[in-house]
Amino acid sequence: MTKTQELPKWFTNSGGVCYKEGDNVTNFLSNNSINLTNTELSMYDYIKGAELIAYQTSNQGIISNFNKALGWFKKANPEAYMVLLD
């Protein structure tokens, strides 16, 4: 059974792009890898980009969306969250 995940409206409203395919992602610190669906990969890339911008600019809107994205990802795929973002 394949799980269907919807990206939240704020994701696309804030410039997020939904990929057509998923991929395998490796945590560069632990070297652990995990497969992500297209929506999970889209959110993961959004998180990593927002993380860079948030630390450079301290933009509260980006920080807020970054935190929402982390919450979405943790709920959508707790295992991948632990491998890639925890």
C-alpha positions as CSV (number, residue, x, y, z in Angstrom):
1,M,0.0,0.0,0.0
2,T,1.5,3.3,-1.1
3,K,0.9,6.3,1.2
4,T,-0.4,9.5,-0.3
5,Q,0.8,12.7,1.1
6,E,-0.4,16.2,0.4
7,L,1.8,19.2,0.7
8,P,0.3,22.0,2.8
9,K,-1.0,25.1,1.0
10,W,1.7,27.3,2.8
11,F,4.3,25.1,1.1
12,T,3.4,26.2,-2.5
13,N,2.5,29.7,-1.4
14,S,6.0,30.2,0.0
15,G,7.7,29.0,-3.2
16,G,8.0,25.3,-2.6
17,V,8.0,23.0,-5.6
18,C,6.6,19.5,-5.7
19,Y,8.8,17.0,-7.5
20,K,7.4,14.3,-9.7
21,E,9.6,11.6,-8.3
22,G,11.2,10.7,-5.0
23,D,14.8,9.6,-4.5
24,N,17.3,8.2,-2.0
25,V,18.8,10.8,0.4
26,T,21.9,10.4,2.5
27,N,22.6,12.2,5.8
28,F,26.1,13.5,5.2
29,L,26.9,13.4,8.9
30,S,25.9,9.8,9.7
31,N,26.1,8.4,6.1
32,N,22.7,6.8,6.6
33,S,20.3,6.7,3.7
34,I,16.6,6.5,3.2
35,N,14.2,6.5,0.3
36,L,11.8,9.5,0.1
37,T,8.5,9.9,-1.8
38,N,8.2,12.8,-4.2
39,T,6.4,14.9,-1.5
40,E,8.9,14.0,1.2
41,L,11.8,14.9,-1.0
42,S,10.1,18.2,-1.9
43,M,9.7,19.0,1.7
44,Y,13.1,17.8,2.7
45,D,14.7,20.1,0.1
46,Y,12.5,23.0,1.2
47,I,13.7,22.4,4.8
48,K,17.4,22.4,3.9
49,G,17.0,25.5,1.8
50,A,14.9,27.3,4.5
51,E,17.5,26.3,7.1
52,L,20.3,28.1,5.2
53,I,18.2,31.2,4.5
54,A,16.9,31.3,8.1
55,Y,20.4,31.2,9.6
56,Q,21.7,33.9,7.3
57,T,18.8,36.3,7.5
58,S,16.9,35.6,10.7
59,N,13.7,36.2,8.6
60,Q,10.8,35.3,10.9
61,G,8.5,34.2,8.1
62,I,11.1,31.7,6.8
63,I,11.8,30.5,10.4
64,S,8.1,29.9,10.9
65,N,7.8,28.0,7.6
66,F,11.0,26.0,8.5
67,N,9.4,24.9,11.8
68,K,6.1,24.0,10.0
69,A,8.1,22.0,7.5
70,L,9.9,20.1,10.2
71,G,6.6,19.3,11.8
72,W,5.1,18.1,8.6
73,F,8.1,15.9,7.8
74,K,8.2,14.4,11.3
75,K,4.5,13.5,11.0
76,A,4.7,12.3,7.4
77,N,7.7,10.0,7.9
78,P,9.1,9.7,11.4
79,E,11.7,7.2,10.4
80,A,13.1,9.5,7.6
81,Y,13.0,12.4,10.0
82,M,15.2,10.5,12.5
83,V,17.6,9.5,9.8
84,L,17.9,12.9,8.0
85,L,16.9,15.7,10.3
86,D,17.1,14.7,14.0
